Each structure stands twice: as C-alpha cells, then as structure tokens.
C-alpha cells in the first residue's frame, strides 16, 4: 500500500476547506493527510518546516491576492507542486496561473474526490518531470562546457604560441618578416577555428525552442556528437556512426533528445577510460523498428567497449543518485530515462557479448496524417 500524500491546504473559507478535507478523507491507496491554514504567511511557515508533498492554494487570501500569492509561494518553495483552487470559471486566468508556475487549476465547484486526487497526483508527477528536465539541462550544460573549453582552448593556445613566435621574429636585430607573417597567418586561422566552434555551439542551442515538433533524429544525433567530438578525441575514443537512411521523423523537443544522446555518448566514453588505447570504440546507430501495436518507431543505440557493469547493478543504474563513478552525481541516466519516457519511448541497457554495454532508446515515429 502506498504511503499517504501530505497535502497543505491554504484556504480562508472554512466551508470550502471542510469540503476539500472530506473529499480527500475518502481516498485510499494513496491516502491523503491534509493540513489546513487560513493565511499565506502561515502556509509559508509550514512549507519551510518540510514534509509537504503538494500544495492546494486559494489565491484570494486575507494577506495576499491573485498571482502575487502564487509568486510568493514559488519564491519561498520553488520545488513545491501547486494546485490552485478558485471559485471562478475563467479559462484565460487558468492559463495565466499555469504559466506562472502552478501545475494545475481547479474550480472549487467541480473539485470532487476524483478530480482532486487526479489533480494532486498529476501535479506531483508533472513537477517531478519539470525538475528532471531542469536537472538534465544542468548536467548536459556541464558536459557541454567541458567540450567547449577543450575545443576552444586548442586554437587559443595555438594563437598564444604563434603570437609569441611572431614577437621573437620581429624582436631580432634583423626582423624576420617572412616568419612573422607566417605566424600571423596561423593566428588568423586559429582564430577562425575558435569562431567556428562558437558558431556550432550557438547553432546547437538555437535549433530547439523547448517545444515538441517533428524532427530528424539523425540530425539531432549528429549535432550532439559534434559537441562531444572534442572530448572523444581527447580521450582517444574512436567514434563510428551507423545511421539508417530514410528514417521517419519523430516528434519531440530537439534539445532534450540531443541531451540524451550527448549523455549516453559521454557515459560510453567514460566507461572506456580504463580500456587500452586502440580498443576504445564507440558506435552510435539508428534504425527503424516496430513499436507497440506495430506502430513505426525509431531506436537509437550507443555501444561502448568498456568494462561494462556488474549484473547486480543493472537494475539500479537508472535510479537517481546511483553511480559507479568516483565523481559522478548519479543523475544523468535517471534524467535521460525521464526525458525518453516523456517522449513516449523507453531507455534500457544491454550487456555486450564481448566487452562493454549498449544503451538503447526508442521513440515513436510521427503519426502519418490520414488521407
């Protein structure tokens, strides 16, 4: 049986509070334990004490009104799932409330037991998904920063070396203008290399706007791999792409899916850190498959030749905070699975017959429009 969900109800109307508490009292598996306060200030104090899973919030309180109430809650407890209770049937205001940070908006008149419990569970899961996406972006930006630093540092170091050489050629009793000119040409070339890296990074980030849209998964893979290429070269990892042609488009958030690919590629590279040089090969593939009910789907696989993972750790590797790395946070695979599942797919790992591990994820293809 599931543990109880702890609900904080901030509502100044005793009648409305009684109806909510009675409705949730009837629910079971999970059950709901409701705490009630009448003022925002008291609610914020209670949230600060911890132990609350979800908040039911009236926006018309004695000490706060309207969206300012929601803003105060978000500032005080930004990770708290919030369901707004309102007496007004106002679709436009409901949209504004959700855009402002709430997970759901309920009209009190229609808030029966079924509606309340569904909304509270939905709010908790949606907030977890939002936090997962945020954490995934933070992790990926860390990997991205490392790759940028590596790729930009190389041409910048060459610029400094050539600039020092040009100064030496010009400082002689008889300046060697030919050698100085050659050094300046190399400086210009290396400066352009650094500029190309920055342009590629900007293009990578601009391709996704946080919205689901039809996309070519092979293009997303190639963009993600281009970001990781510098780190792969540094780690002496040979990369091979085997991408199927004429794949159907998938519907998704390009940046989030690139984050998944980038994370799997970097994980595969790190898994081969103890493998002898010359044997470190990372293979990224894509192909058509049949999904649930025969619906077309795409599968992406990242195969490494590392040490693999212990059998007892296979079922734990996607758990948040589980890691076999000395410096790992244990969030990358958990966040990647959340992203893939939010796109209607699955992510799993399979030990290779020889060396290493293959990470695979599926994505449903875009549904064809009926003719």
C-alpha positions as CSV (number, residue, x, y, z in Angstrom):
1,X,0.0,0.0,0.0
2,X,1.3,3.5,-0.9
3,X,2.3,5.9,1.8
4,X,0.0,8.9,2.5
5,X,0.4,12.1,0.4
6,X,0.8,15.1,2.7
7,X,-1.3,18.0,1.4
8,X,-1.1,21.6,2.7
9,X,-4.4,23.5,2.1
10,X,-4.2,27.3,2.2
11,X,-7.8,28.4,2.2
12,X,-9.5,31.2,4.2
13,X,-13.1,29.8,3.7
14,X,-13.9,27.2,6.4
15,X,-16.7,25.7,4.3
16,X,-14.5,25.2,1.2
17,X,-11.8,23.8,3.4
18,X,-14.2,21.3,5.0
19,X,-15.4,20.1,1.6
20,X,-11.8,19.5,0.4
21,X,-10.8,17.7,3.5
22,X,-13.9,15.5,3.5
23,X,-13.4,14.6,-0.2
24,X,-9.7,13.6,0.3
25,X,-10.6,11.7,3.5
26,X,-12.5,9.2,1.4
27,X,-9.5,8.5,-0.9
28,X,-7.2,5.5,-0.3
29,X,-4.1,4.0,-1.8
30,X,-2.7,6.5,-1.7
31,X,-4.4,8.2,1.2
32,X,-4.2,11.9,1.8
33,X,-3.2,13.7,5.0
34,X,-4.5,17.3,4.8
35,X,-3.2,20.2,6.9
36,X,-5.2,23.4,6.7
37,X,-4.2,27.1,7.3
38,X,-6.1,30.2,6.6
39,X,-3.4,32.7,5.7
40,X,-0.5,32.7,3.2
41,X,2.0,33.7,5.9
42,X,1.1,30.6,8.0
43,X,1.3,28.4,4.9
44,X,4.8,29.7,4.0
45,X,5.9,29.0,7.5
46,X,4.5,25.4,7.3
47,X,6.2,24.8,3.9
48,X,9.5,25.9,5.4
49,X,9.2,23.2,8.0
50,X,9.2,20.5,5.3
51,X,7.2,17.3,5.0
52,X,4.6,18.6,2.5
53,X,4.2,16.8,-0.9
54,X,1.8,19.1,-2.6
55,X,0.0,22.4,-2.0
56,X,-3.6,23.3,-2.6
57,X,-3.7,27.1,-2.8
58,X,-6.6,29.6,-2.9
59,X,-5.4,32.9,-4.5
60,X,-7.9,35.1,-2.5
61,X,-6.5,35.2,1.0
62,X,-6.6,37.8,3.8
63,X,-2.9,38.6,3.4
64,X,-2.4,38.1,-0.3
65,X,-4.4,38.3,-3.5
66,X,-4.2,36.9,-7.1
67,X,-1.0,35.9,-8.9
68,X,1.1,37.6,-6.2
69,X,0.1,34.7,-3.9
70,X,1.4,32.2,-6.3
71,X,4.6,34.2,-6.8
72,X,5.2,34.3,-3.1
73,X,4.8,30.5,-2.8
74,X,7.2,29.9,-5.8
75,X,9.8,32.3,-4.3
76,X,9.6,30.5,-0.9
77,X,9.2,26.9,-2.1
78,X,10.2,26.7,-5.8
79,X,10.2,22.9,-5.9
80,X,6.7,22.5,-4.4
81,X,3.9,21.2,-6.7
82,X,1.0,23.6,-6.6
83,X,-2.7,23.2,-7.5
84,X,-4.7,26.4,-7.5
85,X,-8.3,26.4,-6.2
86,X,-10.5,29.1,-7.5
87,X,-14.2,29.9,-7.3
88,X,-14.1,31.5,-10.8
89,X,-14.6,29.7,-14.1
90,X,-12.0,31.7,-16.1
91,X,-10.1,29.9,-18.8
92,X,-7.8,32.8,-19.5
93,X,-6.9,33.2,-15.8
94,X,-6.3,29.4,-15.6
95,X,-3.8,29.6,-18.4
96,X,-2.0,32.5,-16.7
97,X,-1.9,30.6,-13.4
98,X,-0.3,27.5,-15.0
99,X,2.1,29.7,-17.0
100,X,3.1,31.5,-13.7
101,X,4.3,28.2,-12.2
102,X,1.2,26.2,-10.9
103,X,0.8,22.6,-12.0
104,X,-3.0,22.7,-12.3
105,X,-6.0,24.9,-11.8
106,X,-9.3,23.7,-10.3
107,X,-12.7,25.3,-10.0
108,X,-14.0,24.7,-6.4
109,X,-17.5,23.8,-7.7
110,X,-16.2,20.8,-9.6
111,X,-13.5,19.7,-7.2
112,X,-14.9,16.3,-6.1
113,X,-12.8,13.5,-4.8
114,X,-12.0,12.1,-8.2
115,X,-11.0,15.4,-9.6
116,X,-8.9,16.4,-6.6
117,X,-7.0,13.2,-6.3
118,X,-6.3,13.1,-10.1
119,X,-5.1,16.7,-10.0
120,X,-2.9,16.2,-7.0
121,X,-1.2,13.1,-8.4
122,X,-0.8,14.9,-11.7
123,X,0.7,17.9,-10.1
124,X,3.3,15.8,-8.2
125,X,4.3,13.9,-11.3
126,X,4.4,17.0,-13.5
127,X,6.6,18.8,-11.0
128,X,9.0,15.8,-10.9
129,X,9.1,15.9,-14.7
130,X,9.9,19.6,-14.7
131,X,12.7,19.1,-12.1
132,X,14.1,16.2,-14.1
133,X,14.2,18.3,-17.2
134,X,15.9,21.1,-15.3
135,X,18.5,18.8,-13.8
136,X,19.1,17.2,-17.2
137,X,19.8,20.6,-18.7
138,X,22.3,21.4,-15.9
139,X,24.1,18.1,-16.3
140,X,24.3,18.5,-20.1
141,X,25.4,22.1,-19.9
142,X,28.3,20.9,-17.6
143,X,29.3,18.3,-20.3
144,X,28.8,21.0,-23.0
145,X,31.0,23.4,-21.1
146,X,33.8,20.8,-20.8
147,X,33.6,20.2,-24.5
148,X,33.6,23.9,-25.4
149,X,36.6,24.5,-23.1
150,X,38.5,21.7,-24.8
151,X,37.7,22.7,-28.3
152,X,38.3,26.5,-27.8
153,X,41.4,26.1,-25.7
154,X,43.2,24.3,-28.5
155,X,43.1,27.1,-31.1
156,X,43.5,29.8,-28.3
157,X,46.7,28.0,-27.1
158,X,47.9,28.0,-30.7
159,X,47.2,31.7,-31.0
160,X,49.3,32.5,-28.0
161,X,52.2,30.3,-29.2
162,X,52.2,31.9,-32.7
163,X,51.9,35.4,-31.2
164,X,55.0,34.7,-29.1
165,X,56.8,33.3,-32.1
166,X,55.9,36.4,-34.2
167,X,57.2,38.7,-31.4
168,X,60.5,36.8,-31.3
169,X,60.9,37.0,-35.1
170,X,60.2,40.8,-35.0
171,X,62.5,41.4,-32.0
172,X,65.7,40.2,-33.7
173,X,68.4,42.6,-34.8
174,X,67.2,41.8,-38.3
175,X,63.4,41.2,-38.1
176,X,62.4,38.1,-40.0
177,X,59.3,39.4,-41.6
178,X,58.6,36.2,-43.6
179,X,58.4,34.0,-40.5
180,X,56.5,36.7,-38.6
181,X,54.0,36.8,-41.5
182,X,53.6,33.0,-41.4
183,X,52.9,33.2,-37.6
184,X,50.3,35.9,-38.1
185,X,48.6,33.8,-40.8
186,X,48.4,30.9,-38.4
187,X,47.0,33.2,-35.7
188,X,44.2,34.2,-38.2
189,X,43.5,30.5,-39.0
190,X,43.3,29.5,-35.3
191,X,41.1,32.5,-34.5
192,X,38.7,31.3,-37.2
193,X,38.8,27.8,-35.8
194,X,37.7,29.1,-32.4
195,X,35.0,31.2,-34.1
196,X,33.7,28.1,-35.9
197,X,33.4,26.2,-32.6
198,X,31.3,29.0,-31.1
199,X,29.1,29.2,-34.1
200,X,28.5,25.4,-34.0
201,X,27.6,25.7,-30.3
202,X,25.1,28.5,-30.9
203,X,23.5,26.6,-33.8
204,X,23.2,23.5,-31.5
205,X,21.4,25.6,-28.8
206,X,19.2,27.6,-31.2
207,X,17.7,24.5,-33.0
208,X,15.4,23.7,-30.1
209,X,12.9,26.1,-28.6
210,X,11.6,23.8,-25.9
211,X,8.6,22.7,-27.9
212,X,7.8,19.3,-29.4
213,X,7.9,19.3,-33.1
214,X,8.7,16.8,-35.9
215,X,12.4,16.3,-36.3
216,X,15.1,14.2,-38.0
217,X,16.7,12.1,-35.2
218,X,19.8,11.5,-37.3
219,X,20.4,15.3,-37.4
220,X,19.9,15.5,-33.7
221,X,22.4,12.7,-33.2
222,X,25.0,14.3,-35.5
223,X,24.6,17.7,-33.7
224,X,25.1,16.1,-30.3
225,X,28.1,14.1,-31.4
226,X,29.7,17.2,-32.9
227,X,29.6,18.7,-29.4
228,X,31.2,15.7,-27.8
229,X,33.8,15.1,-30.5
230,X,36.5,17.2,-28.8
231,X,36.2,15.2,-25.6
232,X,36.2,11.9,-27.5
233,X,39.4,12.9,-29.3
234,X,41.0,13.9,-26.0
235,X,40.0,10.5,-24.5
236,X,41.4,8.6,-27.5
237,X,37.9,7.2,-28.4
238,X,37.2,6.2,-32.0
239,X,33.7,7.2,-33.0
240,X,31.7,5.4,-35.7
241,X,28.2,6.4,-36.8
242,X,25.9,3.9,-38.5
243,X,22.7,5.9,-39.1
244,X,19.9,4.4,-41.2
245,X,18.7,6.4,-44.1
246,X,15.1,7.4,-44.7
247,X,14.0,7.2,-41.0
248,X,10.6,8.5,-40.3
249,X,10.5,11.8,-38.3
250,X,9.9,11.6,-34.6
251,X,8.0,14.2,-32.5
252,X,10.0,15.7,-29.7
253,X,12.0,18.5,-28.1
254,X,15.2,18.6,-30.1
255,X,17.4,19.9,-27.3
256,X,16.1,17.4,-24.8
257,X,16.7,14.5,-27.2
258,X,20.2,15.8,-28.0
259,X,20.8,15.9,-24.3
260,X,20.0,12.2,-24.1
261,X,22.3,11.3,-26.9
262,X,25.1,13.6,-25.5
263,X,24.8,12.0,-22.1
264,X,24.9,8.4,-23.5
265,X,27.9,9.3,-25.6
266,X,29.8,10.8,-22.7
267,X,28.9,7.9,-20.5
268,X,30.2,5.5,-23.0
269,X,33.4,7.4,-23.4
270,X,33.9,7.5,-19.6
271,X,33.2,3.8,-19.4
272,X,36.2,3.1,-21.6
273,X,38.7,5.2,-19.6
274,X,40.4,2.0,-18.2
275,X,40.3,0.3,-21.6
276,X,43.6,0.1,-23.5
277,X,44.1,2.8,-26.2
278,X,43.3,1.4,-29.6
279,X,40.4,-0.6,-28.3
280,X,38.2,2.3,-27.3
281,X,35.4,2.3,-29.9
282,X,32.0,4.0,-29.6
283,X,29.4,3.1,-32.1
284,X,26.2,5.1,-32.5
285,X,23.4,3.6,-34.6
286,X,19.8,4.3,-35.6
287,X,17.3,2.1,-37.3
288,X,13.6,1.5,-37.9
289,X,11.7,-0.8,-35.5
290,X,8.1,-1.7,-34.8
291,X,6.8,-0.1,-31.7
292,X,3.8,-1.0,-29.5
293,X,0.8,-2.3,-31.6
294,X,3.0,-2.4,-34.7
295,X,3.3,1.4,-34.8
296,X,6.5,2.6,-36.5
297,X,9.3,3.7,-34.2
298,X,13.0,4.6,-34.2
299,X,15.7,3.1,-32.0
300,X,19.0,4.8,-31.2
301,X,21.8,2.7,-29.7
302,X,25.2,3.8,-28.2
303,X,27.6,0.8,-27.9
304,X,30.9,1.1,-26.0
305,X,33.8,-1.4,-25.5
306,X,34.4,-0.6,-21.8
307,X,34.3,-2.7,-18.7
308,X,30.6,-3.0,-18.6
309,X,28.6,-3.0,-15.4
310,X,28.1,-5.6,-12.6
311,X,25.0,-7.7,-13.0
312,X,23.7,-6.6,-9.6
313,X,23.9,-3.0,-10.7
314,X,21.9,-3.4,-13.9
315,X,18.6,-2.8,-12.2
316,X,19.9,0.2,-10.3
317,X,21.8,2.1,-12.9
318,X,18.8,4.3,-13.8
319,X,18.0,5.2,-10.2
320,X,18.6,8.8,-9.2
321,X,21.9,9.3,-7.4
322,X,23.2,5.8,-8.2
323,X,26.6,6.0,-9.8
324,X,29.7,3.8,-10.2
325,X,31.9,6.9,-10.9
326,X,34.1,8.4,-8.2
327,X,33.0,11.9,-9.3
328,X,29.5,11.2,-10.7
329,X,26.3,12.6,-9.4
330,X,24.2,9.6,-10.5
331,X,21.6,11.8,-12.2
332,X,22.4,11.5,-15.9
333,X,20.8,8.2,-16.8
334,X,17.8,8.8,-14.5
335,X,17.2,12.2,-16.2
336,X,17.7,10.6,-19.7
337,X,15.2,7.9,-19.0
338,X,12.7,10.6,-17.8
339,X,13.2,12.6,-21.0
340,X,12.7,9.5,-23.2
341,X,9.7,8.3,-21.3
342,X,8.1,11.7,-21.5
343,X,8.5,11.4,-25.3
344,X,6.6,8.1,-25.3
345,X,9.7,5.9,-25.6
346,X,11.9,3.6,-23.5
347,X,15.5,3.6,-22.5
348,X,17.4,0.4,-21.4
349,X,20.8,-1.1,-21.2
350,X,22.1,-4.5,-22.6
351,X,25.5,-6.1,-21.8
352,X,27.5,-6.8,-24.9
353,X,28.6,-10.4,-25.6
354,X,32.3,-9.4,-25.7
355,X,33.1,-6.0,-24.0
356,X,31.0,-3.1,-22.7
357,X,27.4,-2.1,-22.7
358,X,24.9,-0.9,-25.3
359,X,22.4,1.8,-24.3
360,X,19.3,2.0,-26.4
361,X,16.2,4.1,-26.5
362,X,13.1,4.0,-28.7
363,X,10.9,6.9,-29.9
364,X,7.6,6.6,-31.6
365,X,7.5,7.9,-35.2
366,X,5.3,10.8,-36.1
367,X,1.8,9.7,-36.9
368,X,1.0,10.0,-40.6
369,X,-2.0,12.2,-41.4
370,X,-4.9,10.2,-42.7
371,X,-5.5,10.6,-46.4
